[in-house]
Amino acid sequence: MEHEGATKSKKEKKISLGEIASLVGGAHQGDPGIVITGITNPGELKVGALCVVWEKKSRASLLPEQPVLTKPGWIPAGGSGVEVADPRKAMVLLLKYFDSKRRPAPGVHESSVVDSTVELGAGVTIGPGCVVCAGAKIGDWTVLEANVYIGAETHVGADCRLEPGACVLERVRIGDRVILHCNCAIGCDGFGFVADEQGRRIKIPQIGTVVLEDDVEIGACSTVDRAVFGETRICRGAKLDNIIQIGHNVVVGEDCALAAMSGVAGSSRIGRRVVMGAQSGVGNHAVVGDDVMIGGRAGVSKDVPDRAVISGFPAQPHRDELRFQASLREVPALIDRVRKLEALMKAKEKK
């Protein structure tokens, strides 16, 4: 028996422009009876598809014959569509309407290994090849897709989805509505070693845990390391992209967004609503304040105050970094001028 909302067949979903206007709280223009069966890119003419535009640079590609979801006044003359103040947020509602993902039927697949001491909530799905170890708890309506590993005494909340290959080691705590994408690893040992008298690396036992609060999402192939002692914590609503490294004893604040290939080194503290651009990094023990924006490839080596916008390596205020980069571009011309001046000076000396 499938969870409420699951469909037994993939029927094409349809919705009229008038219904879309009601769904997103906008106003329709042109024919409200036009039927929409999907979403397309601006400038791509596709029968039954609606394009969504929220950036000025995309306005030029709008076609009068293509229905559009966009800002007031942006629909081409003679065209049809829906006007709304924030098309991007409206698009989220429309994507949810067209989303065809199905919740698998509850139950434990015959190829999975689930210890007899595991507590399974109502409607739980354990897919093929999963392993759930002793003392673990899985909350109501949570889905473990194929080849998921849940370690001993780990607790997973309700309405979570763990995609194929996700690995959650022992004693981890996961809240409700958490999404773990393919092959992410939660609770592996932190990178901790100390050198002996001969300079050989001795492993520091990592005896802490990881806590993922409600509504956290961890991208594919990302890792959140176990604390040396205490906990590594990803706070409510934080979103981590693919291929991200979170070191031991790190705290990532509520509603943060970390883009692909970024990393946070051990014992650092990231405030609330921080945005980290792709390939950016935060060094050991740094404290990043609330509402900070860190540019792509930036390297944070010291504490950052609230609401700062920083970029560069080492990271500095974004405006200073822009001036620095602009100055660098002038260096080749400056070198040419110096060489010419040197040549003139030598020529005068010979005279």
C-alpha positions as CSV (number, residue, x, y, z in Angstrom):
1,M,0.0,0.0,0.0
2,E,1.4,3.4,-1.0
3,H,1.7,6.5,1.1
4,E,-1.1,9.1,0.5
5,G,-0.2,11.2,-2.6
6,A,1.6,8.4,-4.5
7,T,0.3,7.6,-7.9
8,K,-0.1,4.2,-9.5
9,S,0.5,5.5,-13.0
10,K,2.4,8.5,-14.5
11,K,-0.4,10.5,-16.1
12,E,0.4,13.8,-17.7
13,K,-0.5,16.6,-15.4
14,K,-2.4,19.6,-16.9
15,I,-3.3,23.0,-15.6
16,S,-4.7,26.2,-17.2
17,L,-3.2,29.6,-17.0
18,G,-6.1,30.8,-14.9
19,E,-5.5,28.0,-12.5
20,I,-1.8,28.8,-12.4
21,A,-2.7,32.4,-11.5
22,S,-4.7,31.2,-8.6
23,L,-2.0,28.7,-7.5
24,V,0.8,31.3,-7.4
25,G,-1.3,34.4,-6.3
26,G,-0.8,36.2,-9.6
27,A,-2.9,37.7,-12.4
28,H,-3.3,36.1,-15.9
29,Q,-3.0,37.9,-19.1
30,G,-4.4,36.8,-22.4
31,D,-6.4,33.5,-22.7
32,P,-6.8,32.0,-19.2
33,G,-7.9,28.7,-20.7
34,I,-4.5,27.8,-22.3
35,V,-3.5,24.4,-21.0
36,I,0.0,24.0,-19.6
37,T,1.6,20.5,-19.3
38,G,5.2,21.5,-18.4
39,I,7.9,24.1,-18.0
40,T,10.5,25.2,-20.6
41,N,13.4,27.6,-21.0
42,P,12.9,31.2,-22.3
43,G,13.2,31.3,-26.1
44,E,12.4,27.6,-26.4
45,L,9.0,27.2,-28.1
46,K,7.3,24.0,-26.9
47,V,3.7,23.2,-27.2
48,G,1.9,23.1,-23.8
49,A,5.0,24.5,-21.9
50,L,5.2,27.6,-19.8
51,C,8.5,29.5,-19.5
52,V,9.5,31.3,-16.3
53,V,11.5,34.6,-16.4
54,W,12.6,36.6,-13.5
55,E,15.8,38.2,-14.9
56,K,15.9,41.2,-17.2
57,K,18.5,39.7,-19.4
58,S,16.1,36.9,-20.3
59,R,13.3,39.2,-21.4
60,A,14.8,39.6,-24.9
61,S,14.3,35.9,-25.6
62,L,10.6,35.9,-24.8
63,L,8.4,34.8,-27.7
64,P,4.8,36.2,-28.0
65,E,3.4,32.8,-28.8
66,Q,5.0,31.1,-25.7
67,P,3.0,31.4,-22.4
68,V,5.2,32.9,-19.7
69,L,5.2,33.3,-15.9
70,T,7.0,36.6,-15.2
71,K,6.9,40.0,-13.5
72,P,4.2,42.5,-14.1
73,G,4.6,44.3,-17.5
74,W,7.1,41.7,-18.9
75,I,4.7,39.7,-21.0
76,P,5.2,40.5,-24.7
77,A,2.5,42.5,-26.5
78,G,-0.2,40.1,-27.6
79,G,1.2,37.3,-25.5
80,S,-0.4,35.2,-22.7
81,G,0.8,34.3,-19.3
82,V,0.8,35.0,-15.6
83,E,2.2,38.0,-13.8
84,V,3.4,37.7,-10.3
85,A,5.8,39.8,-8.1
86,D,8.3,37.0,-7.6
87,P,8.3,34.5,-10.5
88,R,11.1,32.4,-9.0
89,K,9.1,31.6,-5.9
90,A,6.0,31.1,-8.0
91,M,8.0,28.6,-10.1
92,V,8.6,26.5,-6.9
93,L,4.9,26.0,-6.5
94,L,4.6,25.1,-10.2
95,L,7.5,22.6,-10.0
96,K,5.9,20.9,-7.0
97,Y,2.7,20.6,-9.0
98,F,4.4,18.9,-11.9
99,D,6.8,16.8,-9.7
100,S,6.3,13.1,-10.7
101,K,8.5,11.6,-8.0
102,R,6.7,8.7,-6.2
103,R,7.0,7.6,-2.6
104,P,7.7,3.9,-2.6
105,A,5.4,1.5,-0.9
106,P,6.1,1.0,2.8
107,G,7.9,-2.2,3.8
108,V,11.3,-3.8,4.1
109,H,12.8,-5.3,1.0
110,E,13.8,-8.9,1.2
111,S,17.5,-8.2,0.4
112,S,17.9,-5.7,3.2
113,V,19.5,-6.5,6.6
114,V,17.6,-5.0,9.5
115,D,18.6,-5.9,13.0
116,S,15.8,-7.3,15.3
117,T,16.3,-4.4,17.8
118,V,15.6,-1.7,15.2
119,E,12.5,0.5,15.8
120,L,10.6,1.3,12.6
121,G,7.9,3.9,12.5
122,A,4.7,3.8,10.6
123,G,5.0,3.7,6.8
124,V,8.8,3.3,6.7
125,T,10.3,2.1,3.4
126,I,13.6,0.1,3.5
127,G,14.8,-0.4,-0.1
128,P,17.0,-3.2,-1.6
129,G,20.4,-3.8,-0.1
130,C,20.0,-1.5,2.9
131,V,21.7,-2.3,6.3
132,V,20.2,-1.0,9.5
133,C,22.2,-1.9,12.6
134,A,21.3,-2.6,16.2
135,G,19.5,0.0,18.2
136,A,18.7,2.3,15.3
137,K,15.4,4.1,15.1
138,I,13.7,5.1,11.8
139,G,10.8,7.7,12.0
140,D,7.4,7.6,10.4
141,W,7.2,7.6,6.6
142,T,11.0,7.8,6.2
143,V,12.4,6.3,3.0
144,L,15.7,4.5,2.7
145,E,16.4,3.9,-0.9
146,A,18.8,1.2,-2.2
147,N,22.0,0.4,-0.4
148,V,21.7,2.8,2.5
149,Y,23.7,2.1,5.6
150,I,22.4,3.1,9.1
151,G,24.8,2.6,12.0
152,A,24.1,1.3,15.4
153,E,22.0,3.5,17.7
154,T,21.5,6.1,15.0
155,H,18.1,7.9,15.1
156,V,16.5,9.1,11.9
157,G,13.4,11.3,12.1
158,A,10.1,11.3,10.3
159,D,9.5,12.0,6.6
160,C,13.2,11.8,5.7
161,R,14.6,10.5,2.4
162,L,18.0,8.9,2.1
163,E,19.0,8.3,-1.5
164,P,21.1,5.3,-2.8
165,G,24.4,4.9,-1.2
166,A,23.9,7.3,1.7
167,C,25.9,6.2,4.7
168,V,25.1,7.3,8.3
169,L,27.4,5.8,10.9
170,E,26.8,5.0,14.6
171,R,25.1,7.3,17.1
172,V,24.2,10.0,14.7
173,R,21.0,12.0,15.3
174,I,18.9,13.1,12.3
175,G,15.8,15.3,12.6
176,D,12.6,15.3,10.5
177,R,12.3,16.0,6.8
178,V,16.0,15.6,6.2
179,I,17.2,14.7,2.7
180,L,20.5,12.9,2.2
181,H,21.5,12.6,-1.5
182,C,23.4,9.8,-3.1
183,N,26.7,8.6,-1.5
184,C,26.9,11.3,1.2
185,A,28.7,10.2,4.4
186,I,27.5,11.3,7.8
187,G,29.5,10.5,10.9
188,C,32.9,9.4,9.5
189,D,35.9,10.1,11.7
190,G,37.2,13.6,11.7
191,F,40.7,14.3,10.4
192,G,42.6,14.3,13.7
193,F,46.2,13.2,14.2
194,V,49.1,14.1,16.5
195,A,52.8,13.5,15.8
196,D,55.0,11.4,18.1
197,E,58.7,12.0,18.7
198,Q,59.6,10.4,15.4
199,G,57.1,12.5,13.5
200,R,54.7,9.6,12.9
201,R,51.0,10.4,12.8
202,I,49.0,9.0,15.7
203,K,45.3,8.8,15.2
204,I,43.2,10.8,17.7
205,P,40.0,8.8,18.5
206,Q,36.9,10.5,17.3
207,I,34.3,9.6,20.0
208,G,31.7,12.4,19.4
209,T,28.7,12.4,17.1
210,V,26.9,14.4,14.4
211,V,23.5,16.1,14.7
212,L,21.4,17.1,11.6
213,E,18.5,19.2,12.7
214,D,15.1,19.3,10.9
215,D,14.8,20.2,7.2
216,V,18.5,19.9,6.5
217,E,19.6,18.8,3.0
218,I,23.0,17.3,2.3
219,G,24.2,16.9,-1.3
220,A,25.7,14.0,-3.2
221,C,29.2,12.8,-2.1
222,S,29.3,15.4,0.7
223,T,30.7,14.5,4.1
224,V,30.0,15.6,7.7
225,D,32.7,14.4,10.1
226,R,32.1,13.1,13.6
227,A,33.3,15.3,16.4
228,V,36.4,14.4,18.4
229,F,34.1,14.7,21.4
230,G,30.8,16.5,21.7
231,E,29.1,17.0,18.4
232,T,29.3,18.3,14.9
233,R,26.0,20.1,14.2
234,I,24.1,21.2,11.1
235,C,21.3,23.4,12.2
236,R,17.7,23.6,11.1
237,G,17.1,24.3,7.4
238,A,20.7,24.4,6.3
239,K,21.4,23.3,2.7
240,L,24.6,21.7,1.6
241,D,25.4,21.2,-2.1
242,N,27.3,18.3,-3.6
243,I,30.9,17.5,-2.8
244,I,31.2,19.5,0.5
245,Q,33.4,18.8,3.5
246,I,32.4,19.7,7.0
247,G,35.1,19.0,9.6
248,H,34.8,17.7,13.1
249,N,33.1,19.9,15.8
250,V,31.9,22.4,13.2
251,V,28.5,24.2,13.7
252,V,26.7,25.3,10.6
253,G,23.9,27.7,11.5
254,E,20.2,27.8,10.5
255,D,19.3,28.4,6.9
256,C,22.8,28.5,5.6
257,A,23.5,27.6,1.9
258,L,26.9,26.1,1.0
259,A,27.6,25.7,-2.7
260,A,29.5,22.8,-4.3
261,M,33.1,22.0,-3.3
262,S,33.1,24.3,-0.4
263,G,34.5,23.2,3.0
264,V,34.6,24.1,6.7
265,A,37.6,23.1,8.7
266,G,37.5,21.7,12.3
267,S,35.9,23.6,15.2
268,S,34.7,26.5,13.0
269,R,31.4,28.2,13.7
270,I,29.2,29.4,10.8
271,G,26.4,31.8,11.7
272,R,22.8,31.8,10.5
273,R,21.8,32.4,6.9
274,V,25.4,32.4,5.7
275,V,26.0,31.8,2.0
276,M,29.2,30.2,0.8
277,G,30.1,30.3,-2.9
278,A,31.5,27.3,-4.8
279,Q,35.0,26.2,-3.8
280,S,35.1,28.6,-0.8
281,G,36.6,27.5,2.5
282,V,36.7,28.4,6.2
283,G,39.9,27.7,8.1
284,N,40.3,26.1,11.6
285,H,38.5,27.7,14.5
286,A,37.2,30.6,12.5
287,V,33.9,32.2,13.5
288,V,31.7,33.5,10.7
289,G,28.8,35.8,11.8
290,D,25.2,35.9,10.7
291,D,24.1,36.8,7.2
292,V,27.6,36.7,5.8
293,M,28.1,36.2,2.0
294,I,31.4,34.5,1.0
295,G,32.3,34.6,-2.6
296,G,33.4,31.6,-4.7
297,R,36.9,30.4,-4.1
298,A,37.3,32.7,-1.1
299,G,39.5,31.6,1.7
300,V,38.4,32.6,5.2
301,S,41.3,32.6,7.6
302,K,40.0,34.7,10.5
303,D,36.7,35.7,12.1
304,V,34.1,37.5,10.0
305,P,31.6,40.0,11.5
306,D,27.8,39.8,10.8
307,R,26.5,40.8,7.4
308,A,29.9,41.1,5.8
309,V,30.4,40.4,2.1
310,I,33.8,39.0,1.4
311,S,35.8,37.4,-1.4
312,G,39.3,36.6,-2.5
313,F,42.2,34.6,-1.0
314,P,42.8,35.4,1.7
315,A,39.2,36.7,2.0
316,Q,38.7,40.5,2.4
317,P,35.8,42.9,2.0
318,H,34.4,42.3,-1.5
319,R,34.9,45.9,-2.7
320,D,38.5,45.8,-1.6
321,E,39.0,42.6,-3.5
322,L,37.4,44.1,-6.7
323,R,39.9,47.0,-6.5
324,F,42.7,44.6,-5.9
325,Q,41.8,42.5,-9.0
326,A,41.4,45.6,-11.1
327,S,44.9,46.8,-10.1
328,L,46.4,43.4,-11.0
329,R,45.1,43.8,-14.5
330,E,47.0,47.0,-14.9
331,V,50.4,45.4,-13.9
332,P,51.4,44.2,-17.5
333,A,50.9,47.7,-18.9
334,L,52.8,49.2,-15.9
335,I,55.7,46.8,-16.5
336,D,55.8,47.9,-20.2
337,R,55.9,51.5,-19.1
338,V,58.8,50.9,-16.7
339,R,60.7,49.0,-19.3
340,K,60.3,51.9,-21.8
341,L,61.4,54.4,-19.1
342,E,64.5,52.3,-18.4
343,A,65.3,52.2,-22.0
344,L,65.0,56.0,-22.3
345,M,67.2,56.5,-19.3
346,K,69.9,54.2,-20.6
347,A,69.7,56.0,-24.0
348,K,70.2,59.4,-22.3
349,E,73.1,58.0,-20.2
350,K,74.9,56.9,-23.4
351,K,74.6,60.4,-24.8
